[in-house]
Amino acid sequence: MIGLVSVTRAGKTAAERLKTAWPDGTRRYDEGAGTALPKAFAECDAIVCFLAVGATVRLIAPLLRGKGRDPGVVCVDEALRYAVPVLGAHGAGNELARRVGDVLGAEPVITTASDAAGSAALDEFGADLGFTIEPGSDLAGVGTAILSGERVTFSADQPWPLPALPPNVVPTDRPEPGIPAVLVTDKKAIFPERTVLYRPRSLIVGAGASRGVPAAEVGQLIDSTLAELGVSPLSVLHLATAEVKADEDGLQAAAAQRGWRVVTHPAERLAAVPVPNPSEVVRRAVGTPSVAEAAALIHPGATLLAAKRASAHATVAVARTAPRGRLTLIGIGPGARDLMTPRAVAGLRRAAVVAGLDAYTEQIADLLRPGTNVLASGLGAEQQRAAEAVAQARAGHAVALIGSGDAGVYAMGSPALELAGDDIDVTVVPGVTAALAVAAVLGAPLGHDHVMISLSDLHTAWPVIERRIIAAAEADLVTCFYNPASARRTWQLRRAIELLTARRPPATPVGWVRDATRPGQAASVATLADFDPGLVDMHTLVVVGSSRTRVQGGRMVTPRDYRWARGGEEI
């Protein structure tokens, strides 16, 4: 819950804007600041104060409990120019300031050292994967060593899809004596000083029980099993059991006491999981030969660490899950930086590996975290680029595969997804396409039905392309031509114009834009009768209007041809 503390008219208006933008996650506090802020501090995970920083600091100072317990606090000035994190910057404040900026147009004022240096903050590292920081970890000491350029080691039991770490953070099999270390492990061990130890959510406790089992008995069996394995309870993802045990109070209570949620599975799913110790007695009772082992092993790639252990009324098994690599397909937009979406920027900064055309990786290089592995290649290597990105994700990395415009429109989405299976997590980040950018330059040529056709015959036979052009012409669709020409492809656009000219009026508008939204942008509008295909190159997109498209005030416009009913509805 985000508390919104405001005392002035302007602050209350701005708070209402945030409440409207975030309808399910805010709570207004409009009483006096001396009453509202302590109340919000006790009740909320984060707070936006429409107060001066000094006043806010004086009010929250007596309330501070500890870095891991206090809510993030962001101050916004009366003119809504700045959003300043004053507490919990790494935990929530910095991100909250950015969110406030997105809604109110305020500039986030980020002063934390790791953010200023462009590197991942240690107290946020792996948070989206569920990592927990072991109490006693030296966040300040290791963080300072990283920012100072000292040698720091990084060790992990398994490959996790983590963001990039700076080049001075060196992968090793284990921490080195006397060297600051970042360690990711579910194993209990004595770790050296100047270490940050992360507990990944890598373990699943499978459990079965007789009806009415005491929570203490379940808890004792779980604790003794984890202790015997030498693994940390902080690394348990959840307790898993059969659906028929969903209402078993002893299991629910034992899990709740340890801060774990309970996940249940249907008996038929559990029955399909191979286990080392099946039981016909259990099958007759609940419909599956195994509950504890099957529930622990149900995740693909899980490895059994502890086979079924039994007490008088409970059974427990423990498995280690295999991390899944991440592939994020990112459209970086048509060229202008302000047309790249915030989600695309976040995806780039979250990646440890970025693959793309060399011209595009150069374009976004300043957005990448230090230490990012950049896999750049030239034109014509699209298939190899997609294969390498998928391979890196399968190896457990966090990978971003980039393309211009939108990742799924004549870009890298299709070749990558043809190769990717269900063994990796895939996210597609949409982008502003070249067609949209070009249309904005020309006016509103896409106001009615339209089609996009690539004139590149490198992968599509020209007779197929020609049939599509004819179909678009006969359907009277506005037609956007991608890849209209190159140094070697010089006749295709001329032929396409001939096909359209035979089926549309000679006065039909034709617009072209070269390097849309980039330096050196050039654009012009002509007609089918006088358009010169020789003006076009591979950096150009051509838009041919329909029979209804016209030029109004020098701009291409395709009318929607709707009549509007009262109230604005189309009829």
C-alpha positions as CSV (number, residue, x, y, z in Angstrom):
1,M,0.0,0.0,0.0
2,I,1.3,3.5,-0.9
3,G,0.3,6.3,1.4
4,L,-0.3,9.7,-0.1
5,V,0.3,12.5,2.5
6,S,-0.9,16.0,1.4
7,V,-1.7,19.2,3.3
8,T,-2.0,21.9,0.6
9,R,-4.6,22.3,-2.1
10,A,-2.0,21.6,-4.8
11,G,-0.7,18.6,-2.9
12,K,-4.2,17.2,-2.5
13,T,-4.9,17.6,-6.2
14,A,-1.6,15.8,-7.1
15,A,-2.4,13.1,-4.6
16,E,-5.7,12.6,-6.3
17,R,-4.0,12.2,-9.6
18,L,-1.8,9.4,-8.2
19,K,-4.8,7.7,-6.6
20,T,-6.5,7.8,-10.0
21,A,-3.4,6.4,-11.8
22,W,-3.0,3.7,-9.1
23,P,-6.5,2.9,-8.1
24,D,-5.9,-0.4,-6.2
25,G,-2.7,0.5,-4.3
26,T,-3.0,3.9,-2.5
27,R,-4.5,5.4,0.6
28,R,-5.1,9.1,1.1
29,Y,-3.9,10.9,4.3
30,D,-5.2,14.4,4.2
31,E,-5.1,15.4,7.9
32,G,-2.3,17.5,9.3
33,A,1.2,16.3,8.4
34,G,2.1,15.7,12.1
35,T,-0.8,13.2,12.3
36,A,-0.9,11.8,8.8
37,L,2.8,10.9,8.3
38,P,3.2,8.8,11.4
39,K,0.0,7.0,10.6
40,A,1.0,6.3,7.0
41,F,4.5,5.2,8.3
42,A,2.9,2.5,10.4
43,E,0.3,1.4,7.8
44,C,2.0,1.6,4.4
45,D,4.8,-0.1,2.4
46,A,5.7,3.3,0.8
47,I,4.7,6.9,1.1
48,V,4.6,9.9,-1.2
49,C,4.7,13.2,0.8
50,F,3.7,16.4,-0.8
51,L,5.9,18.2,1.7
52,A,9.3,19.8,1.8
53,V,12.2,17.4,2.4
54,G,13.2,19.1,5.6
55,A,9.8,18.9,7.1
56,T,9.4,15.3,6.1
57,V,12.8,14.3,7.6
58,R,11.9,16.0,11.0
59,L,8.6,14.1,11.1
60,I,9.9,10.6,10.2
61,A,13.2,10.8,12.2
62,P,11.6,9.5,15.4
63,L,9.8,6.7,13.5
64,L,12.8,5.0,12.0
65,R,13.1,1.3,12.9
66,G,15.8,0.0,10.5
67,K,16.7,-0.2,6.8
68,G,14.8,-3.4,6.1
69,R,11.7,-2.4,8.0
70,D,11.0,1.2,7.1
71,P,8.8,2.2,4.1
72,G,10.2,4.0,1.2
73,V,9.5,7.7,1.4
74,V,9.4,10.1,-1.6
75,C,8.9,13.9,-1.3
76,V,7.3,15.9,-4.1
77,D,7.6,19.7,-4.2
78,E,4.7,22.0,-4.4
79,A,5.3,22.8,-8.1
80,L,5.6,19.0,-8.9
81,R,9.0,19.5,-10.4
82,Y,11.0,16.9,-8.4
83,A,10.3,13.6,-6.8
84,V,13.0,13.0,-4.1
85,P,13.5,9.7,-2.4
86,V,14.5,10.4,1.2
87,L,14.2,7.0,2.8
88,G,14.5,3.4,1.5
89,A,15.8,4.5,-1.8
90,H,17.1,1.1,-2.9
91,G,14.3,-0.8,-1.3
92,A,11.4,1.1,-2.9
93,G,12.1,4.8,-2.9
94,N,13.9,5.1,-6.2
95,E,11.4,3.1,-8.1
96,L,8.5,5.0,-6.5
97,A,10.1,8.3,-7.5
98,R,10.3,7.1,-11.1
99,R,6.6,6.0,-10.9
100,V,5.6,9.4,-9.5
101,G,7.6,11.1,-12.2
102,D,5.8,9.1,-14.9
103,V,2.4,10.2,-13.6
104,L,3.1,13.8,-12.5
105,G,5.9,14.7,-14.9
106,A,8.2,15.3,-12.0
107,E,11.9,14.6,-12.3
108,P,13.2,11.7,-10.1
109,V,16.2,12.9,-8.1
110,I,18.3,9.8,-7.6
111,T,21.3,10.2,-5.4
112,T,22.2,6.6,-4.4
113,A,25.7,5.7,-5.4
114,S,25.0,2.5,-7.3
115,D,22.3,4.1,-9.4
116,A,24.6,7.1,-10.1
117,A,27.3,4.6,-11.2
118,G,24.8,2.6,-13.3
119,S,25.3,-0.6,-11.4
120,A,22.8,-2.9,-9.6
121,A,22.0,-2.0,-6.0
122,L,23.0,-4.9,-3.8
123,D,19.9,-4.6,-1.6
124,E,17.7,-4.9,-4.8
125,F,19.9,-7.6,-6.5
126,G,17.8,-10.7,-7.3
127,A,14.7,-9.2,-5.6
128,D,12.5,-10.0,-8.6
129,L,13.7,-13.6,-8.3
130,G,12.8,-13.8,-4.7
131,F,16.3,-13.6,-3.3
132,T,16.5,-13.0,0.5
133,I,19.6,-11.3,2.0
134,E,21.1,-13.3,4.8
135,P,21.1,-11.3,8.0
136,G,24.6,-10.1,8.9
137,S,25.6,-9.6,5.2
138,D,28.0,-6.7,4.7
139,L,25.9,-4.7,2.2
140,A,27.8,-1.4,2.9
141,G,31.3,-2.9,2.8
142,V,30.8,-4.9,-0.3
143,G,28.9,-2.2,-2.0
144,T,31.7,0.3,-1.3
145,A,34.2,-2.2,-2.7
146,I,32.3,-2.6,-5.9
147,L,31.9,1.2,-6.4
148,S,35.6,1.7,-5.6
149,G,36.6,-0.7,-8.3
150,E,38.1,-3.3,-5.9
151,R,38.2,-6.9,-6.9
152,V,35.0,-8.6,-5.7
153,T,34.1,-12.2,-6.3
154,F,30.7,-13.5,-7.4
155,S,29.8,-17.2,-6.7
156,A,26.5,-19.0,-7.3
157,D,25.5,-22.7,-6.9
158,Q,23.4,-22.4,-10.1
159,P,23.2,-20.0,-13.0
160,W,20.5,-17.4,-12.2
161,P,19.1,-14.9,-14.6
162,L,20.6,-11.9,-12.8
163,P,21.4,-8.4,-14.0
164,A,24.9,-7.5,-15.0
165,L,27.5,-6.8,-12.4
166,P,30.5,-4.4,-13.0
167,P,33.6,-5.8,-14.5
168,N,35.5,-5.7,-11.2
169,V,33.0,-8.3,-9.9
170,V,34.7,-11.5,-11.0
171,P,32.9,-14.9,-11.3
172,T,34.6,-17.6,-9.1
173,D,33.7,-21.1,-7.9
174,R,33.8,-19.9,-4.3
175,P,34.7,-16.8,-2.2
176,E,38.4,-16.1,-1.9
177,P,40.0,-15.4,1.5
178,G,40.2,-11.6,2.3
179,I,38.4,-10.6,-0.9
180,P,34.9,-9.0,-0.7
181,A,32.3,-11.5,-2.1
182,V,28.8,-11.8,-3.4
183,L,27.5,-15.3,-2.8
184,V,24.2,-16.9,-4.0
185,T,23.6,-20.3,-2.3
186,D,20.9,-22.2,-0.5
187,K,23.6,-24.0,1.5
188,K,24.3,-23.2,5.1
189,A,28.0,-22.3,5.6
190,I,30.2,-20.0,7.5
191,F,30.9,-17.2,5.1
192,P,33.8,-14.8,5.4
193,E,33.6,-11.2,6.4
194,R,32.8,-8.6,3.7
195,T,30.3,-10.9,2.1
196,V,26.8,-10.4,0.9
197,L,25.0,-13.7,1.0
198,Y,21.8,-14.1,-1.0
199,R,19.4,-17.0,-0.4
200,P,17.7,-17.9,-3.6
201,R,14.2,-19.4,-3.5
202,S,15.5,-22.7,-4.9
203,L,14.0,-25.3,-2.5
204,I,10.6,-26.9,-2.4
205,V,9.4,-28.8,0.6
206,G,6.9,-31.5,-0.3
207,A,4.7,-32.7,2.5
208,G,1.9,-35.2,3.2
209,A,0.1,-35.7,6.4
210,S,-2.6,-37.7,8.2
211,R,-5.8,-35.9,9.1
212,G,-5.4,-33.8,12.2
213,V,-1.6,-33.7,12.2
214,P,-0.2,-31.3,14.8
215,A,1.7,-28.3,13.3
216,A,4.5,-28.9,15.7
217,E,5.1,-32.4,14.3
218,V,5.2,-31.1,10.7
219,G,7.5,-28.3,11.6
220,Q,9.9,-30.4,13.6
221,L,10.1,-32.9,10.6
222,I,10.7,-30.1,8.2
223,D,13.3,-28.4,10.3
224,S,15.3,-31.5,11.0
225,T,15.3,-32.5,7.3
226,L,16.6,-29.1,6.2
227,A,19.2,-29.1,9.0
228,E,20.4,-32.6,7.9
229,L,20.7,-31.3,4.3
230,G,22.6,-28.2,5.5
231,V,20.3,-25.9,3.6
232,S,18.7,-22.6,4.7
233,P,15.0,-22.3,5.4
234,L,15.3,-18.8,3.7
235,S,15.7,-20.6,0.4
236,V,12.4,-22.5,0.6
237,L,10.1,-21.3,-2.2
238,H,7.0,-22.9,-0.8
239,L,5.5,-26.0,0.9
240,A,3.8,-28.2,-1.7
241,T,1.2,-30.9,-1.1
242,A,-1.9,-32.6,-2.6
243,E,-5.1,-30.7,-3.2
244,V,-7.0,-33.0,-0.7
245,K,-4.7,-31.6,2.0
246,A,-5.4,-27.9,1.2
247,D,-7.5,-27.6,4.4
248,E,-5.1,-29.5,6.6
249,D,-4.6,-27.0,9.5
250,G,-1.3,-28.6,10.7
251,L,0.3,-28.2,7.3
252,Q,-1.0,-24.6,6.8
253,A,0.1,-23.6,10.3
254,A,3.6,-25.1,10.0
255,A,4.1,-23.2,6.7
256,A,2.8,-19.9,8.0
257,Q,5.1,-20.1,11.0
258,R,8.0,-20.2,8.6
259,G,6.7,-17.5,6.3
260,W,6.0,-19.9,3.4
261,R,2.9,-20.2,1.3
262,V,1.2,-23.6,0.6
263,V,0.8,-24.7,-3.0
264,T,-1.4,-27.6,-3.8
265,H,-1.5,-29.9,-6.8
266,P,-4.2,-32.3,-8.1
267,A,-3.7,-36.0,-7.4
268,E,-3.6,-36.8,-11.1
269,R,-0.7,-34.4,-11.6
270,L,1.2,-35.8,-8.7
271,A,0.6,-39.3,-9.9
272,A,2.4,-38.5,-13.2
273,V,5.7,-37.5,-11.4
274,P,8.3,-40.3,-11.2
275,V,9.4,-40.8,-7.6
276,P,11.8,-43.2,-5.9
277,N,9.5,-44.4,-3.2
278,P,5.9,-44.8,-4.5
279,S,3.3,-46.3,-2.1
280,E,0.2,-48.2,-3.0
281,V,-1.3,-47.4,0.4
282,V,-1.0,-43.7,-0.4
283,R,-2.4,-44.3,-3.9
284,R,-5.5,-45.9,-2.4
285,A,-5.9,-43.1,0.1
286,V,-5.4,-40.0,-2.0
287,G,-5.2,-41.1,-5.7
288,T,-1.4,-40.8,-6.1
289,P,1.4,-43.1,-5.1
290,S,3.3,-40.2,-3.7
291,V,2.5,-36.8,-2.1
292,A,5.7,-35.5,-0.5
293,E,8.2,-36.6,-3.1
294,A,6.0,-35.9,-6.1
295,A,5.0,-32.4,-4.8
296,A,8.7,-31.6,-4.3
297,L,9.7,-32.8,-7.7
298,I,6.7,-31.5,-9.8
299,H,8.7,-28.6,-11.2
300,P,10.6,-29.5,-14.4
301,G,14.3,-30.0,-13.8
302,A,13.9,-30.4,-10.0
303,T,16.4,-32.6,-8.2
304,L,15.5,-34.6,-5.1
305,L,17.8,-33.7,-2.2
306,A,15.9,-35.5,0.6
307,A,13.8,-38.6,-0.2
308,K,10.6,-39.0,1.8
309,R,11.1,-38.8,5.6
310,A,8.3,-39.8,7.9
311,S,7.1,-39.1,11.4
312,A,4.1,-40.5,13.1
313,H,1.6,-38.5,11.1
314,A,3.6,-36.6,8.4
315,T,6.0,-37.1,5.5
316,V,8.5,-34.6,4.1
317,A,10.7,-34.5,1.0
318,V,12.9,-31.7,-0.3
319,A,13.9,-30.9,-3.9
320,R,16.0,-28.2,-5.5
321,T,14.5,-26.4,-8.5
322,A,16.5,-25.5,-11.6
323,P,16.5,-21.8,-12.4
324,R,15.0,-20.7,-15.8
325,G,16.8,-18.3,-18.1
326,R,15.1,-15.2,-19.3
327,L,14.8,-13.9,-22.8
328,T,13.3,-10.5,-23.3
329,L,12.5,-9.4,-26.8
330,I,12.7,-5.6,-26.9
331,G,11.6,-3.2,-29.6
332,I,13.8,0.0,-29.1
333,G,11.6,2.2,-31.3
334,P,12.2,4.0,-34.5
335,G,15.2,6.0,-33.4
336,A,14.5,8.9,-31.2
337,R,15.4,8.1,-27.6
338,D,12.1,9.6,-26.2
339,L,10.2,7.2,-28.4
340,M,11.8,4.2,-26.6
341,T,9.4,3.0,-24.0
342,P,10.3,3.0,-20.2
343,R,9.6,-0.8,-20.2
344,A,12.2,-1.2,-23.0
345,V,14.8,0.8,-21.0
346,A,14.0,-1.3,-17.8
347,G,14.4,-4.5,-19.8
348,L,17.8,-3.4,-21.2
349,R,19.1,-2.5,-17.7
350,R,17.8,-5.8,-16.3
351,A,19.8,-7.9,-18.8
352,A,23.2,-9.4,-18.3
353,V,23.5,-10.2,-22.0
354,V,22.3,-8.0,-24.9
355,A,22.2,-9.2,-28.5
356,G,21.4,-7.2,-31.5
357,L,22.5,-5.6,-34.8
358,D,25.7,-3.7,-34.2
359,A,24.1,-0.3,-35.1
360,Y,21.4,-0.9,-32.6
361,T,23.6,-2.0,-29.7
362,E,25.7,1.1,-30.3
363,Q,22.5,3.2,-30.1
364,I,21.5,1.9,-26.7
365,A,25.0,1.3,-25.2
366,D,24.7,4.2,-22.7
367,L,21.6,2.5,-21.2
368,L,23.3,-0.8,-20.3
369,R,24.8,-1.5,-16.9
370,P,28.5,-1.8,-16.6
371,G,29.6,-5.4,-17.2
372,T,26.8,-6.2,-19.7
373,N,27.9,-8.8,-22.2
374,V,27.1,-7.3,-25.6
375,L,26.7,-9.7,-28.6
376,A,26.7,-7.5,-31.7
377,S,26.5,-8.7,-35.3
378,G,25.9,-7.3,-38.7
379,L,23.2,-7.3,-41.3
380,G,22.3,-10.8,-42.6
381,A,23.1,-12.6,-39.3
382,E,19.6,-12.4,-37.9
383,Q,19.2,-16.2,-37.6
384,Q,22.5,-16.6,-35.8
385,R,21.7,-13.7,-33.6
386,A,18.4,-15.2,-32.5
387,A,20.0,-18.6,-31.9
388,E,22.8,-17.2,-29.8
389,A,20.2,-15.2,-27.7
390,V,18.1,-18.3,-27.1
391,A,21.3,-20.3,-26.2
392,Q,22.4,-17.7,-23.7
393,A,18.9,-17.8,-22.1
394,R,19.0,-21.6,-21.9
395,A,22.4,-21.3,-20.2
396,G,20.5,-19.5,-17.4
397,H,21.3,-15.8,-18.3
398,A,19.0,-12.8,-18.4
399,V,19.1,-11.9,-22.1
400,A,17.7,-9.0,-24.1
401,L,17.4,-9.4,-27.9
402,I,16.8,-6.0,-29.5
403,G,15.5,-4.8,-32.7
404,S,14.3,-1.5,-34.1
405,G,10.6,-0.5,-34.0
406,D,8.6,-3.3,-32.4
407,A,10.3,-6.7,-31.8
408,G,7.5,-8.6,-33.5
409,V,7.3,-6.5,-36.7
410,Y,9.9,-7.4,-39.3
411,A,12.3,-7.8,-36.4
412,M,13.9,-10.4,-34.1
413,G,10.7,-11.7,-32.4
414,S,9.8,-14.3,-34.9
415,P,13.2,-15.9,-35.5
416,A,13.8,-16.1,-31.7
417,L,10.4,-17.5,-30.8
418,E,10.7,-20.1,-33.6
419,L,13.7,-21.4,-31.6
420,A,12.6,-20.8,-28.0
421,G,10.9,-23.6,-26.1
422,D,9.1,-23.8,-22.8
423,D,12.4,-24.3,-21.0
424,I,13.0,-20.5,-20.8
425,D,10.9,-17.6,-19.7
426,V,10.1,-15.2,-22.6
427,T,8.8,-11.6,-22.3
428,V,8.1,-9.4,-25.3
429,V,8.3,-5.6,-24.9
430,P,6.4,-3.7,-27.6
431,G,7.9,-0.7,-29.3
432,V,6.9,2.2,-31.5
433,T,7.1,0.8,-35.1
434,A,8.6,2.5,-38.1
435,A,5.2,2.7,-39.7
436,L,3.7,4.6,-36.7
437,A,6.7,7.0,-36.7
438,V,6.4,7.6,-40.4
439,A,2.7,8.0,-40.2
440,A,3.1,10.7,-37.6
441,V,5.6,12.6,-39.8
442,L,3.2,12.4,-42.8
443,G,0.0,13.2,-40.9
444,A,-2.7,10.6,-40.4
445,P,-2.4,8.2,-43.4
446,L,-3.3,5.1,-41.3
447,G,-6.7,6.5,-40.2
448,H,-8.5,3.6,-41.8
449,D,-7.7,0.0,-42.8
450,H,-4.1,-0.5,-43.9
451,V,-1.6,-3.2,-44.6
452,M,2.2,-3.5,-44.2
453,I,4.2,-5.4,-46.9
454,S,7.9,-6.0,-47.0
455,L,9.4,-5.7,-50.5
456,S,12.5,-7.7,-49.5
457,D,12.6,-10.9,-51.5
458,L,15.5,-12.4,-49.6
459,H,13.2,-14.6,-47.6
460,T,9.9,-14.3,-49.6
461,A,9.6,-15.1,-53.3
462,W,8.8,-12.1,-55.4
463,P,5.7,-13.7,-57.0
464,V,4.2,-14.1,-53.4
465,I,5.0,-10.4,-52.6
466,E,3.4,-9.3,-55.9
467,R,0.2,-11.3,-55.2
468,R,0.0,-9.5,-51.8
469,I,0.5,-6.1,-53.4
470,I,-2.3,-6.8,-55.9
471,A,-4.6,-8.0,-53.1
472,A,-4.0,-4.9,-51.1
473,A,-4.6,-2.7,-54.1
474,E,-7.9,-4.5,-55.0
475,A,-9.0,-4.2,-51.3
476,D,-8.2,-0.4,-51.5
477,L,-6.0,-0.6,-48.4
478,V,-3.5,2.0,-47.4
479,T,-0.2,0.2,-48.1
480,C,3.0,0.7,-46.1
481,F,6.1,-0.7,-47.8
482,Y,8.9,-1.8,-45.5
483,N,12.4,-2.6,-47.0
484,P,11.5,-0.8,-50.2
485,A,15.0,-0.7,-51.7
486,S,18.7,-1.4,-51.1
487,A,21.9,-1.1,-53.0
488,R,21.1,-4.5,-54.7
489,R,17.3,-4.3,-54.7
490,T,16.5,-1.4,-57.0
491,W,13.4,-2.5,-59.1
492,Q,11.0,-3.9,-56.6
493,L,9.5,-0.6,-55.4
494,R,9.1,0.6,-59.0
495,R,7.2,-2.6,-59.8
496,A,5.0,-2.2,-56.7
497,I,4.1,1.3,-57.7
498,E,3.2,0.1,-61.2
499,L,0.8,-2.5,-59.7
500,L,-0.9,0.1,-57.5
501,T,-1.1,2.7,-60.3
502,A,-3.0,0.2,-62.4
503,R,-5.6,-0.1,-59.7
504,R,-5.8,3.4,-58.1
505,P,-6.3,6.9,-59.3
506,P,-3.1,8.7,-60.4
507,A,-3.7,11.4,-57.8
508,T,-3.5,9.0,-54.9
509,P,-1.1,10.4,-52.3
510,V,2.3,8.7,-51.8
511,G,4.4,9.7,-48.8
512,W,7.9,8.7,-47.9
513,V,10.1,9.3,-44.9
514,R,13.8,8.6,-44.6
515,D,15.4,8.1,-41.1
516,A,12.1,8.9,-39.3
517,T,12.7,10.5,-35.9
518,R,16.5,10.3,-36.4
519,P,19.0,13.1,-37.3
520,G,18.7,13.9,-41.0
521,Q,15.1,12.9,-41.2
522,A,13.7,13.7,-44.7
523,A,10.1,13.4,-45.9
524,S,7.9,14.3,-48.8
525,V,4.4,13.7,-50.3
526,A,3.8,13.1,-54.0
527,T,1.2,11.2,-56.0
528,L,1.2,7.9,-57.7
529,A,1.6,9.7,-61.1
530,D,4.7,11.7,-60.1
531,F,6.4,9.7,-57.3
532,D,10.0,8.9,-58.0
533,P,11.1,5.5,-56.5
534,G,14.7,6.5,-57.1
535,L,14.4,8.8,-54.0
536,V,14.1,5.8,-51.7
537,D,16.7,3.7,-49.9
538,M,16.8,1.0,-47.2
539,H,16.3,3.7,-44.5
540,T,13.0,4.8,-46.0
541,L,9.4,3.7,-45.5
542,V,6.8,4.4,-48.2
543,V,3.1,4.9,-47.6
544,V,0.7,4.7,-50.5
545,G,-2.8,6.0,-49.7
546,S,-6.1,4.4,-50.5
547,S,-8.6,5.9,-53.0
548,R,-10.0,7.9,-50.0
549,T,-6.6,9.3,-48.8
550,R,-6.1,13.0,-49.5
551,V,-3.6,15.8,-48.8
552,Q,-4.9,18.4,-46.4
553,G,-2.6,21.3,-45.4
554,G,0.4,19.4,-46.8
555,R,-0.4,16.3,-44.7
556,M,-1.7,12.9,-45.8
557,V,-5.1,12.1,-44.2
558,T,-7.1,8.9,-44.7
559,P,-10.7,9.6,-43.4
560,R,-12.3,7.2,-41.1
561,D,-15.6,7.4,-43.0
562,Y,-17.6,7.0,-39.9
563,R,-20.8,8.9,-38.9
564,W,-20.8,9.8,-35.2
565,A,-23.8,9.3,-33.0
566,R,-24.5,11.6,-30.1
567,G,-22.1,10.7,-27.2
568,G,-19.2,9.9,-29.6
569,E,-20.1,6.3,-30.5
570,E,-19.4,5.1,-34.0
571,I,-22.5,4.0,-36.0
